[in-house]
Amino acid sequence: MIRTFYTQNLLALLAGFCLDLLLGDPHWAPHPVRAMGGLIALLEPALRRLFPKTPGGARMAGRALVLLVLGLSVGTAALILYLCALLHCRLAFGARVLLCYQLLAVKSLRAESMAVYWALARGDLDAARKAVSMIVGRDTDGLDQAGVAKAAVETVAENTADGVVAPLLALALAGPLGGVAYKAVNTMDSMVGYRNERYLEFGRCAARLDDVCNFIPARLAGGLFCLSAVLTGFNGKNALRIFCRDRKKHPSPNSAHTEAACAGALGVQLAGPSRYGGRWVNKPALGDPIHLVEPADIVRANRLMYGTAFLSLALFCGAPLLALLWPA
């Protein structure tokens, strides 16, 4: 029974991965992550009103947010899967495939970053700034061509960990419900996990939980990024060197692993000072400036991301699936 359950989960993951490569994330279609974002936006003001206006009260409100968003997200997904199973086993499998597909972001990550590349290729810097502002949190209005390209490369590298490798691992280990739980935590962190006056206390629980959930995936993603560099024709040796040297430079325990590997593979320097909300934030530089970041590096970063995605699929899904299907 358990063997059959895991086999079906892995087959659903494989099918969902293929659907993601084919379809990406159509903006017109309902999406669980957008629903989670709407839920968080709805709950935050209500919880802030409910708990005392003190640092301790904000922390309690943040913990309540985590429990509610996790419970409602996973509970809703479980109910949908259960109702589908009552109707027909094939419908239940289709629902699993759909959830796996919607929780992965390989094609959409490429599409969003390549929109920046095509704008730069046309020489339209304003359009490139607008496109990159859709996928990064920093201020983009003053970025030059190299700054825009660097921001796009960084977001491809960083999101390879939490948009590709981590959900693949969660889906492989715990099925669609595990994937939903991971994306709920990751979405909360992206919305409230900031170290500023508004969210320092309220977002503390979400940020800490996201750090825990991404601790292993971030390191796996960095290592797989280095291997991807070898397999896709980039400098794998330098990727590994910079990964080992710079992966712990970021204040966050998980953010720099894939960025460091990417910087080494491409021979560029990433991170460094950036402006957020009109305020300069000094982040440590990752990698060595062998050459200035150029628009073509966005294409190269996506090649590395795709290589990492296929390696992750082979490791987390392909190998266990072969073991489960192999005749006893």
C-alpha positions in Angstrom: 0.0 0.0 0.0 2.7 2.5 1.0 4.8 1.4 -2.1 1.8 2.1 -4.3 1.1 5.5 -2.7 4.7 6.7 -3.2 4.8 5.3 -6.7 1.7 7.3 -7.6 3.1 10.4 -6.0 6.3 10.2 -8.0 4.4 9.5 -11.2 2.3 12.6 -10.5 5.4 14.6 -9.9 7.0 13.5 -13.1 3.8 14.3 -15.1 3.5 17.7 -13.3 7.1 18.5 -14.1 6.4 17.8 -17.8 3.3 20.0 -17.7 5.2 22.9 -16.1 7.8 22.7 -18.9 5.1 22.8 -21.5 2.6 25.3 -20.1 4.4 27.3 -17.4 2.2 29.5 -15.3 -0.7 31.2 -17.3 -1.6 34.4 -15.5 -5.3 34.0 -16.3 -5.5 30.6 -14.6 -6.4 30.1 -10.8 -3.2 29.3 -8.9 -2.7 28.0 -5.3 0.2 30.4 -4.6 -1.9 33.4 -5.6 -4.7 32.1 -3.4 -2.2 31.8 -0.5 -1.1 35.4 -1.1 -4.6 36.6 -1.0 -5.2 34.7 2.2 -2.1 36.2 3.9 -3.2 39.7 2.8 -6.7 39.1 4.3 -5.4 37.6 7.6 -2.6 40.1 8.4 -4.8 43.1 9.3 -7.3 41.0 11.1 -4.7 39.3 13.2 -2.9 42.6 13.9 -6.2 44.0 15.3 -6.9 40.9 17.3 -3.5 40.8 19.2 -2.0 43.5 21.4 0.0 46.3 19.7 3.3 45.2 21.4 6.3 43.3 20.1 5.1 40.2 21.9 1.6 40.6 20.5 3.0 41.0 17.0 5.0 37.8 17.4 1.8 35.9 18.6 -0.1 37.3 15.6 2.6 36.1 13.3 2.5 32.6 14.8 -1.2 32.6 14.4 -0.8 33.6 10.7 1.6 30.7 10.1 -0.8 28.2 11.7 -3.9 29.5 9.9 -2.2 29.7 6.4 -0.6 26.3 6.8 -3.8 24.7 8.1 -6.1 26.2 5.5 -3.8 25.6 2.6 -3.0 22.0 3.4 -6.5 21.3 4.6 -8.1 22.7 1.4 -5.7 20.7 -0.8 -6.4 17.5 1.2 -10.2 18.0 0.9 -9.9 18.5 -2.9 -7.8 15.3 -3.2 -10.2 13.4 -0.9 -13.3 14.5 -2.9 -11.6 13.6 -6.2 -10.7 10.2 -4.8 -14.4 9.6 -3.8 -15.4 10.2 -7.4 -12.7 8.2 -9.2 -9.1 7.1 -8.7 -8.1 8.7 -12.1 -9.6 12.0 -11.1 -7.6 11.9 -7.9 -4.4 11.2 -9.8 -5.2 14.0 -12.2 -5.7 16.4 -9.2 -2.3 15.3 -7.8 -0.7 16.0 -11.2 -2.3 19.4 -11.4 -1.1 20.4 -7.9 2.5 19.2 -8.7 2.4 21.2 -11.9 1.2 24.4 -10.2 3.8 24.2 -7.4 6.8 24.2 -9.8 8.1 27.3 -11.5 10.7 26.2 -14.1 9.2 27.6 -17.2 7.7 30.7 -15.6 11.1 31.6 -14.1 12.6 31.3 -17.5 9.8 33.3 -19.2 9.9 36.2 -16.7 13.7 36.5 -16.8 13.9 36.2 -20.6 11.4 39.1 -20.9 14.2 41.1 -19.3 16.8 39.7 -21.8 14.6 40.5 -24.9 14.0 44.0 -23.7 17.8 44.5 -23.3 18.4 42.9 -26.7 16.1 45.5 -28.2 18.0 48.3 -26.5 14.9 49.3 -24.5 16.3 49.9 -21.0 13.0 51.3 -19.6 11.2 48.1 -20.6 13.9 46.0 -19.2 13.7 47.9 -15.9 10.0 47.4 -15.8 10.3 43.7 -16.6 12.9 43.0 -14.0 10.9 45.0 -11.4 8.3 42.2 -11.7 10.7 39.6 -10.4 13.0 41.4 -7.9 12.4 43.4 -4.7 15.0 46.0 -5.2 14.5 49.5 -6.8 15.1 49.2 -10.5 14.5 52.7 -11.8 18.2 53.7 -11.6 19.8 50.5 -12.9 21.9 50.6 -16.0 22.1 47.7 -18.5 24.6 45.7 -16.4 22.6 46.3 -13.2 19.4 45.1 -14.8 21.1 42.0 -16.2 22.7 41.2 -12.9 19.3 41.5 -11.1 17.8 39.1 -13.5 20.7 36.6 -13.2 20.5 36.8 -9.4 16.7 36.1 -9.3 17.1 33.1 -11.6 19.9 31.7 -9.4 18.1 32.4 -6.1 14.7 31.1 -7.3 16.3 27.9 -8.6 16.5 26.9 -4.9 13.0 27.9 -3.6 11.1 27.7 -6.9 12.5 24.5 -8.4 14.7 22.3 -6.1 12.9 22.8 -2.8 9.4 22.1 -4.1 10.6 19.2 -6.1 12.1 17.7 -2.9 9.0 18.4 -0.9 6.8 16.9 -3.6 9.0 13.8 -3.9 9.2 13.2 -0.1 5.6 14.1 1.0 3.5 14.3 -2.2 1.3 17.2 -3.2 0.3 18.1 0.4 4.0 18.4 1.3 4.5 20.7 -1.7 1.5 22.8 -0.7 2.9 23.1 2.9 6.3 24.2 1.5 4.8 26.8 -0.8 2.6 28.2 2.0 5.7 28.7 4.1 7.7 30.2 1.3 4.9 32.5 0.3 4.5 33.8 3.8 8.2 34.5 4.0 8.1 36.4 0.7 5.2 38.6 2.0 6.0 39.1 5.7 9.5 37.8 6.3 11.2 41.2 6.2 13.6 42.6 8.7 12.0 46.1 8.9 9.9 47.9 11.4 6.6 46.6 10.1 7.5 42.9 9.9 10.5 42.3 12.2 8.2 40.7 14.9 5.1 39.8 12.9 7.1 38.0 10.2 9.7 36.4 12.6 7.9 32.9 12.8 7.4 32.7 9.0 11.0 33.7 8.3 12.4 31.2 10.8 10.3 28.4 9.5 11.3 29.2 5.9 14.9 29.1 6.9 14.4 25.6 8.4 12.5 24.4 5.4 15.1 25.6 2.9 18.2 24.6 4.9 18.8 21.3 3.1 17.3 22.3 -0.3 19.4 25.4 -0.6 22.6 23.4 -0.1 21.5 20.6 -2.4 20.6 23.3 -5.0 24.0 24.9 -4.8 25.8 21.5 -5.2 23.5 20.6 -8.1 24.1 24.0 -9.7 27.8 23.2 -9.7 27.2 19.8 -11.4 24.9 21.5 -13.9 27.7 23.9 -14.8 29.9 20.9 -15.7 27.1 19.2 -17.7 26.0 22.4 -19.6 29.5 23.5 -20.6 30.3 26.2 -18.0 33.1 26.4 -15.5 32.1 23.8 -13.0 35.5 23.9 -11.2 35.1 27.6 -10.6 31.4 27.2 -9.7 32.4 24.7 -6.9 35.3 27.0 -5.7 33.1 30.1 -5.4 30.2 28.0 -3.9 32.5 26.7 -1.2 34.1 30.2 -0.6 31.1 32.5 -0.8 27.9 30.5 0.0 27.8 31.6 3.7 28.4 35.3 3.1 24.8 36.3 3.0 23.0 37.3 6.3 20.3 34.7 5.5 21.6 31.1 6.0 20.1 29.9 2.6 20.2 32.8 0.1 23.7 32.7 -1.3 24.3 29.1 -2.2 22.9 29.0 -5.7 23.9 32.7 -6.3 27.5 31.8 -5.4 27.6 28.8 -7.6 26.1 30.8 -10.5 28.6 33.6 -10.1 31.4 31.0 -10.2 30.0 29.2 -13.2 29.6 32.4 -15.3 32.7 34.2 -14.1 30.8 37.2 -12.8 30.3 39.0 -9.5 26.8 39.0 -8.1 25.0 40.6 -5.1 26.8 43.6 -3.6 25.0 46.9 -2.7 21.4 47.3 -3.8 18.7 49.8 -3.1 15.4 48.8 -1.5 12.7 51.3 -0.9 15.1 54.2 -1.5 17.6 52.8 1.1 20.9 51.2 0.2 21.6 47.8 1.6 25.2 46.6 1.5 25.2 42.9 0.7 28.5 41.0 0.4 29.7 40.4 -3.2 29.6 36.8 -4.5 32.1 35.6 -7.0 35.0 37.3 -8.8 34.5 40.0 -11.5 36.2 38.1 -14.3 33.9 39.9 -16.6 31.0 42.4 -16.3 27.5 40.9 -16.2 25.9 41.1 -19.7 22.5 40.4 -21.0 23.6 37.0 -22.4 24.3 35.9 -18.9 20.5 35.8 -18.3 20.3 33.1 -21.0 23.3 31.3 -19.5 21.8 31.4 -16.0 18.6 29.9 -17.4 20.6 27.1 -19.0 22.1 26.4 -15.6 18.7 26.5 -13.9 17.2 24.0 -16.4 20.2 21.7 -15.9 19.7 21.9 -12.1 16.0 21.2 -12.5 16.6 18.0 -14.5 19.3 16.8 -12.1 16.9 17.4 -9.2 14.1 15.5 -11.0 16.5 12.6 -11.7 17.7 12.5 -8.1 14.4 13.1 -6.2 12.0 11.5 -8.5 13.7 9.3 -11.2 15.9 7.3 -9.0 13.3 6.5 -6.3 10.7 5.7 -9.0 13.1 3.2 -10.7 13.7 1.6 -7.3 10.0 1.3 -6.6 9.1 0.0 -10.1 12.1 -2.4 -10.3 10.9 -6.1 -10.0 11.4 -7.5 -6.6 
